[in-house]
Amino acid sequence: MHQDPLYFDDLAVGMRFSTGTLTMTEDEIIAFARLYDAQPFHTDKVRARDSLFGELVASGWHTAAMSMRLLIASGPRFAGGIVGTGGELLWPRPVRPGDTLRVVTEILALTPSRSRPDRGSVQIRNETRNQEDEVVQSFSPRLVVPRRPGSS
């Protein structure tokens, strides 16, 4: 599916976008954690039972990586790519094997750049939701988004 790039000028506060879905598997959770976050509640089903979670759960960093994968594959296609300048990242609920994730993006604020008229700052909130529509990750970055050529 082709989607034209979204420029700063195309965006409005309140716009919402939703990605496709992706299901987290136990094997992927363990493999990711062994490489990047080797804690027992991410790598060992038996030892995870004695953890705060009481079961095997995905690393928050795995959830973040899968959220980015969903955004790139089927999220809003911002002109110039997804170029963030940081933001607040929260993991209010764990992700478990079998959870099916999707990302919902909302435009919160638009600020034209004073010093660089060819771009603007876009405050968004990405909520990664599971199959029960529960938020498992919330990320609120500021993005740098180009203005449509000739509009500045």
Summary of the structure (lengths in Angstrom):
residues: 152
radius of gyration: 17.6
end to end distance: 29.4
largest distance: 59.7
contacts: 459
relative contact order: 0.24
helix: 24%
strand: 33%
